[in-house]
């Protein structure tokens, strides 16, 4: 199996630079531990559907990481990083599908 490389989109890079240095270290440590060189980047995240189909969300404490996994290029593209309240304010509309035992529950987040 091939391991994935990490790239940051410009907006994610700017958000990361503006972040509290201690929190930035925690997030970077999490990225290095769980995503850099991994064979399965989906293991720790939740897939988004609807208008965010193909993207994945990761919780790192009160922070969120939105990524696009590009299997054909073997690249993880980090699209957004931010505090959960800021990610919500940015107008992201996403729907998460979660499985509960034998039935499927769809949780929708609609933001204004």
Secondary structure, DSSP 8 states (H G I E B T S, - for coil): ----EEEE-HHHHHHHHHS-HHHHHHHHHHHHHHTTT-S-TTTTSEEEEGGGTTEEEEEETTEEEEEEEETTTTEEEEEEEEEHHHHHHTT--EEEEEEETTEEEEEEE---
